[in-house]
Amino acid sequence: MISSISFAIVTLCVIGYVQSHSWIACSDYTEKNGGNWDPNRCRGFPRDSRNYAPKNSFGLDRGFDHKPGNGGDVCKTTYTASSYSSEYPKAIYYPGQQVVIVHPMKNHGADRCTNAHIPDFGNAIYRGVNAMDRSGTLAHFKANLISDLGRSPVGQPSVMSVYPKPGYQNAPNFCDDTDKSMGTYSFNIPGNIAPGEYTFVWRWSFNGPQDHYSTCFEVIIAPNKASRDQQLQSRGVSDLSVACGGTVSNNGAGSTVGCTPGATAPPGPSTVAPTTTTRSTTTTTPRTTTRRTTTPPQTPGFGQRRVPMKAYQLSGEISLGPAVSTVTRRFVSVHFDCSVDASFWNARLLRSHNHENSRKKRHSAIHYDLVQEQSGHVASGKIYFTATYSEACDIISNPPIATITMEE
């Protein structure tokens, strides 16, 4: 049985693209819940940002994303004397400060241009022991929690375009550029933290509770705001502002410690109205595994000529149809004819494997074998997915195909 795959082209490009996930790009940003990256607003950077996350090429993938697992080092790089510079300095905080940090979205937001099922399994900031820990496992750093950053709502279409939102997906301009749009977190520094220098760790869990991404950044904790301001001014920084009040990423109360009297909090949650854009949508035609079916080309009008469209990202659903009452599990194979990194919901991934694309005569196609085994997933008759191609893919000539291989 071959099932239909419905999807939307959410990014069309003519340049190369490399799949990645995310990292912290700024560890002290002067705008809360902002929409567009401004390097002049960043007063502190993660470790080795100059090499991996240059301030003037926000979101460009240079291998800064890092998956430590539960036993690996949470830091992408080893701390050295050259990890920071006058152009890429360490952050300076004070006890009780409300802090804003920034990350590129890298296509992982639930909004009108994707779908409501993009996951977020939790975000947090931890710290090491004062002036001692420069590396270690996630379990080691978890002993000192700075802040829970909340979780973005999943599977709720009514709040997809409502900002600010908790967790990773707080990016009001996400649909302007799903890859390089800016996401922000805000959190409070504990009031009882001792002055000194610490290694902070950001942890984001994406596809599941154990699917961790992390970034390390060094922080100087000044005794108070006056001391922090003095240190920033010695660097030539004139913007000494801090976020004041409102809510932070976990929907808790934002700190007002060190705020100027009369300072107002940023506006509360609001719905961002969809902008009027033209976006292509395509639905694959179900076909057998031995013969490909494509939509016949339409005759262009006078003075027009057809130009190719290639996709770098898809999102949508696989429609399996209703299952009979005796079926408790469904096994599904999903085939992509171009090299892709895909994530699925409403199903568990059994394995993925590359194989030769017969048209290109090289290994650039991939199979994903999935199983639906939770009763609610089977009853829904759907599997949701996102897929990011590592090369431009003509999805009209190479549509993805889903096949139910077995039901039991």
C-alpha positions, 0 to 999 in steps of 0.5 A: 500500500502506497500512501500520499505525502502532503508537503509544502516548500518552505525554502527555495534557494539557488545556493548550497545548503548544509543541514545543521541544528543550532547553537548559541550565537550571543550570550548577552543581547540587548533586545528582548524578544527581538526579530532581527539579528543586529551584531551591534547589540551583542555584548558577549559571545560563546567560546570560539565564536570567531571561528564558528559563529562570526557575528556578521554571518549570523546562522551560517553553518560552520560546524558549531552545532554540538551533540554531547550525548549523556557522556560526552563533553558538553563543550564543542571546543577546548577553552584556550587563551584565544577562545575570546578577544576584544571583538568576541569578548566574554559576557559580563552579568551581575546577580539578579540580572535578566539576561537575553541570549540568541540562537539561529533557528535553523528551520526548527520552528512551528509557524504558519510556514511549517507545521504545528508538530516541530518538537521542543523537548526542553531548554536550560542553562547550567553552570560549572564551579567558579573558575574551575570547570571548563569542560565536563559531561552534561550530568556534571553541569546539571548539578548547577541549574541557572534557569529552565528556559521552558518548552515551546508548545507543540501540536497547537496550531492556534498558538503557532504564530503567537509571540513571545513564546516559551522555549526554543521557538521564540522567533517572531520573524521565523517565516522570513527566513526559516534557516537564519532567523533569530530566536531569543531566550530570556532568563534571570541570573540567581541573586545568590551567585558568587562573583567570579568567572564561570563556564555556562552551558546551554542545553536544548533537547530537540527530537526527544528528551535525550536528543541534546545540543549544547554550547559553552560560553564563559561568563564573568559575574560582577558583584553588582550592576555598577561594577558590571557597567564599569567593566563594560565601559572599559571595553568601550561599550556604551549600551548598559541597558538590561531587560526589565520585568515582563516574563522570561522564557519559562513564563516566570516573572522577569527580574527588575534588579538593576533596572532604571526607575520607570523602565517598562517591560516589553509588550506581552504575547501577541499574535503576529499576522501572516504576511502576504507572500507567494509560496508554492505548494505541491502534492505528490501523486501516489505511484507504484514502486516500478513506475514514476508518475509526474504531473504533466507540464502546463503550457506557458503563456505567451512571453513566458518560459518555465524555470526549475524550482528546487527545494531545500526543506519540506514539512508536512504529513504522510496520510496513512488512512484509517486502520481497522480496529484489529491493527495495533502497529503499522510499519512504514517505509519513507523514501527520498530520492535526494540526500536528506535529514528528516525528523518524524512525529507520530511514529518511532524511527527504526532505522535509516539507510542510504542507497543508490539513486538509480537516476543519478547513479550515486548514493544520494537517496535515503530510506527511513523505516518507521513504526506506529505503535502507540494507539493514538498514533495508529488511530490518527492515520498520519505521520508528520515530518520535516526534511532538510535536503543537503543539496538542491532537490527537484521534488517534482521529478523526485517526489518522496514516497511512503509505503505501508510495509506491514500492519499487525 
